[in-house]
Amino acid sequence: MQKIILPILYIVFTFSSYAQSGDMLLFKKNNYTLDRFYQGSFISFQLNTKQWISGYIKKIQTDSITIIPIQESPAVNFLGMIITDTIILNTIKIAFKNIYAFPKGHEKFSYVKNGSLLQILSGGYLALNLINTASSKDPVFGKDNIKNISTAAGVFAAGTILHVSHKSYFLIGKKYHLQSFITKPSS
């Protein structure tokens, strides 16, 4: 039984070692690899023209990639229900120098990083303060309450600044870059 199992395991491991072989596109932050893309992988990025492109990689070269772009759009099926229809567009070749940014994907604590939590909490505190002050017939902009209102407005402004300055993409440049890894010479 062992004489049969060992050759089968050898064949399985030999073929599985070639599963990720081939050309590869690396998305890196300095010298750390954030993501790897292979032929047939799904990729999404933004061009210099600020247009987002999503599709499947057809070919990776040293300075460019060829992709099959896809576009999802809503459509109505024969039952009258709205479904998502996928449209496959013509292949395009894009140079690495024309790629502007990559999307960030799911980010932990994004509501804190983009300032939304500060805006919600300060807005809620300001609304509650105004309602309580008005219901107790105290002056809303009185000497005692102006400090509370200005603090809530300052926290809301800080949240707004964070929200405006937060980017949901990685900008290609000094810190983030693309590197192609070609295993065989192209013909």
Secondary structure as GFF3:
##gff-version 3
##sequence-region A 1 187
A	DSSP	alpha_helix	2	16	.	.	.	ID=ss1
A	DSSP	beta_strand	24	29	.	.	.	ID=ss2
A	DSSP	beta_strand	32	38	.	.	.	ID=ss3
A	DSSP	beta_strand	42	47	.	.	.	ID=ss4
A	DSSP	beta_strand	52	60	.	.	.	ID=ss5
A	DSSP	beta_strand	64	76	.	.	.	ID=ss6
A	DSSP	beta_strand	82	88	.	.	.	ID=ss7
A	DSSP	beta_strand	92	95	.	.	.	ID=ss8
A	DSSP	three_ten_helix	96	98	.	.	.	ID=ss9
A	DSSP	beta_strand	99	103	.	.	.	ID=ss10
A	DSSP	alpha_helix	110	113	.	.	.	ID=ss11
A	DSSP	alpha_helix	116	135	.	.	.	ID=ss12
A	DSSP	alpha_helix	146	165	.	.	.	ID=ss13
A	DSSP	beta_strand	169	171	.	.	.	ID=ss14
A	DSSP	beta_strand	176	181	.	.	.	ID=ss15
###
